[in-house]
Amino acid sequence: MIKVSESAKTRITMLMQEDGFDAMRDFVRVGVKSGGCSGLSYDLKFDHSQAEGDRLFEDNDIKIVVDKKSVLYLAGTILEYSGGLNGKGFVFNNPNAQRTCGCGESFSL
């Protein structure tokens, strides 16, 4: 469903520890919400509990939970982390996105 690159895994593990989460037990919640300059934006946060209808995936030792509304938008996405000079942060390489904005934080289908 969602793949996690090695750079994203390293950064997620570090940030989870800093925020009091355990990467072995807790998970990353990934979703899509309305907003952003292209119509839809990504939502990424850490969480301890699952809601009814959530789908749980695991890749590269990172547990990912996606709400059922967002599953179709995120199928095949690769979560990466970029720490280069042009920007720093998580990057969603989403094959379903037909158009993305300049900042890469929003998309449309």
C-alpha positions as CSV (number, residue, x, y, z in Angstrom):
1,M,0.0,0.0,0.0
2,I,2.4,2.7,1.2
3,K,6.2,2.1,1.0
4,V,8.6,3.8,3.4
5,S,12.1,4.7,2.1
6,E,15.2,4.1,4.3
7,S,15.6,7.9,4.8
8,A,12.0,8.3,5.9
9,K,12.3,5.3,8.3
10,T,15.3,6.8,9.9
11,R,13.7,10.2,10.3
12,I,10.3,8.7,11.5
13,T,12.1,6.6,14.1
14,M,14.0,9.6,15.5
15,L,10.9,11.9,15.5
16,M,8.8,9.3,17.2
17,Q,11.3,8.9,20.0
18,E,11.5,12.7,20.5
19,D,7.7,12.9,20.7
20,G,7.4,10.0,23.2
21,F,6.2,7.3,20.7
22,D,7.6,3.8,20.3
23,A,8.2,2.8,16.6
24,M,7.9,-0.8,17.6
25,R,4.4,-0.3,19.1
26,D,3.0,3.0,17.8
27,F,2.4,4.0,14.2
28,V,2.3,6.8,11.6
29,R,-1.2,8.0,10.6
30,V,-1.3,9.1,7.0
31,G,-4.3,10.6,5.4
32,V,-5.7,13.0,2.8
33,K,-7.8,16.0,3.5
34,S,-9.3,18.8,1.5
35,G,-7.2,21.9,1.2
36,G,-3.9,23.1,-0.2
37,C,-3.4,24.9,-3.5
38,S,-4.1,21.8,-5.6
39,G,-7.3,20.7,-3.8
40,L,-6.1,17.8,-1.5
41,S,-3.3,17.8,1.0
42,Y,-1.4,15.1,2.9
43,D,-1.8,14.7,6.7
44,L,1.0,12.9,8.6
45,K,1.1,12.4,12.4
46,F,2.0,9.8,15.1
47,D,-0.7,7.9,16.9
48,H,-1.2,5.3,19.6
49,S,-4.7,4.0,18.6
50,Q,-6.6,2.8,15.6
51,A,-10.2,3.9,14.7
52,E,-12.8,1.6,13.3
53,G,-12.2,1.3,9.5
54,D,-8.5,2.1,9.6
55,R,-6.2,0.0,7.5
56,L,-2.9,-1.0,9.0
57,F,0.2,-1.5,6.8
58,E,3.8,-2.2,7.6
59,D,6.8,-1.5,5.4
60,N,10.5,-1.2,6.3
61,D,9.6,-1.8,10.0
62,I,7.3,1.2,10.1
63,K,3.6,0.7,11.0
64,I,1.3,3.0,9.0
65,V,-2.4,3.5,9.5
66,V,-4.7,5.0,6.8
67,D,-8.3,5.9,7.3
68,K,-10.6,4.1,4.8
69,K,-11.4,7.4,2.9
70,S,-7.7,8.0,2.2
71,V,-6.8,4.5,1.1
72,L,-7.8,5.0,-2.5
73,Y,-5.8,8.3,-2.8
74,L,-2.6,6.8,-1.4
75,A,-2.4,3.4,-3.1
76,G,1.2,2.9,-4.3
77,T,2.6,6.0,-2.6
78,I,6.2,6.0,-1.4
79,L,7.0,8.1,1.6
80,E,10.5,9.6,1.5
81,Y,12.5,12.1,3.5
82,S,14.5,14.9,1.8
83,G,17.1,16.7,3.8
84,G,18.7,18.6,0.9
85,L,19.5,22.3,0.5
86,N,16.2,23.0,-1.4
87,G,14.1,21.8,1.4
88,K,13.7,19.5,4.3
89,G,10.8,17.2,5.1
90,F,8.7,14.3,4.1
91,V,7.9,13.8,0.4
92,F,4.9,11.8,-0.9
93,N,5.7,10.2,-4.3
94,N,2.1,9.4,-5.2
95,P,1.4,7.7,-8.6
96,N,-2.3,8.7,-8.3
97,A,-1.6,12.4,-8.3
98,Q,-2.2,14.0,-11.7
99,R,-1.1,17.4,-10.6
100,T,0.9,18.7,-7.6
101,C,1.7,22.1,-6.3
102,G,5.2,23.7,-6.2
103,C,5.6,22.9,-2.5
104,G,4.7,19.3,-3.0
105,E,2.3,19.3,-0.1
106,S,-0.9,19.2,-2.1
107,F,-2.2,17.4,-5.1
108,S,-5.2,16.7,-7.3
109,L,-6.5,13.6,-9.0
